């Protein structure tokens, strides 16, 4: 998958040029220094899903999942099942089962730990049919055990889907064989460039 | 034997319905259970249109009832908001053209501003011996025109149409705008529409009957304390407002039945006192941590 746009959007008054690539079978990354606009790029991609062509994107954002009502995990999943066309039950998704969601069903979303909340966010994203999954710093605030669980899960997922991870610390990931896209500040603009084909 | 003025009871019910729904919508948009038409400045805007209308009626010598002139003025402002939101509010990376926290701060500031204007205008009106809508800040159902029922009925029909058409989007939006955007909801459009509906409902109620503080804040919050409403946003948006409507109807009934030295307590005064006490209780139960977190 490749996305190439000049002057896509502005970050800190500067235009961003995008030359982004990602592939299956490996984890792909978007890296860059703090404040360069990685999350803004993530938001831009969310607002413009047509950029992915025929590929359907799904997203896992950075912020904690925090519904207005104090829902149980089972009720939150039910909302997606009932309101999103083509949504699958999380039970029908073999990958979701790797997230051990059964243990969380009777917990309130507000009572979930950081790792549990992250797993739930991923499960919510997996309920809709998708071809490419974009994650914004999925290992943030997770302990080592949960980090390893998420990484292992994403590596399994990447066999079948394209996975693109926004990160600023690649050392957490043992396998970095996929595309690495670098977002950097140039003199008058910001550039996103993939490092290898 | 219970003596009920049916028209009055229906109007009180619909006002409670509209204000509760207005509160639910503003809380869904802001993902904050302490948001309300008051904190977003909608009450103040509607009250301002009533004050301006009274000035136009007295100064312009217009013979139309205050509530209809006020509704017309408010409708004009409302259309202005629609025009601004659709021309200026293009999609930005912030989902909505305004930062929600900025919106709330602006709303609170606007409330204070209108409160000050109200005091100044009241002073001027009294100096000029003009009739002033002094009951504005404590809404009541003592005086109304029968035609109000038709306007409220029409508004109710429009609202139910809006809810049926947008319930999916609102349910997904209540999960958080991040999740909703990722699921393909046009978050900007959904938020904008919900805020306009919330504003419109508040304006209709205040134009006719004055301000009923805290209903839009407290009722949705209390409803979510019950599993039936907490589990399902559908229940909160369709059935919850009916509970709000019934509550205001009951409050008004007691105000109607029990007078003080021949004077009737405005239902808005009772809702302010009860609502303020309930708000303190809710805050003390740590509900404020959602607001602090945001």
Boltz contact constraints between the chains, C-beta under 6 A:
constraints:
  - contact:
      token1: [A, 40]
      token2: [B, 93]
      max_distance: 6.0
  - contact:
      token1: [A, 43]
      token2: [B, 93]
      max_distance: 6.0
  - contact:
      token1: [A, 46]
      token2: [B, 181]
      max_distance: 6.0
  - contact:
      token1: [A, 59]
      token2: [B, 182]
      max_distance: 6.0
  - contact:
      token1: [A, 61]
      token2: [B, 178]
      max_distance: 6.0
  - contact:
      token1: [A, 63]
      token2: [B, 178]
      max_distance: 6.0
  - contact:
      token1: [A, 66]
      token2: [B, 176]
      max_distance: 6.0
  - contact:
      token1: [A, 67]
      token2: [B, 175]
      max_distance: 6.0
  - contact:
      token1: [A, 68]
      token2: [B, 28]
      max_distance: 6.0
  - contact:
      token1: [A, 68]
      token2: [B, 31]
      max_distance: 6.0
  - contact:
      token1: [A, 68]
      token2: [B, 174]
      max_distance: 6.0
  - contact:
      token1: [A, 69]
      token2: [B, 224]
      max_distance: 6.0
  - contact:
      token1: [A, 69]
      token2: [B, 230]
      max_distance: 6.0
  - contact:
      token1: [A, 75]
      token2: [B, 231]
      max_distance: 6.0
  - contact:
      token1: [A, 79]
      token2: [B, 171]
      max_distance: 6.0
  - contact:
      token1: [A, 83]
      token2: [B, 168]
      max_distance: 6.0
  - contact:
      token1: [A, 83]
      token2: [B, 171]
      max_distance: 6.0
  - contact:
      token1: [A, 83]
      token2: [B, 172]
      max_distance: 6.0
  - contact:
      token1: [A, 84]
      token2: [B, 183]
      max_distance: 6.0
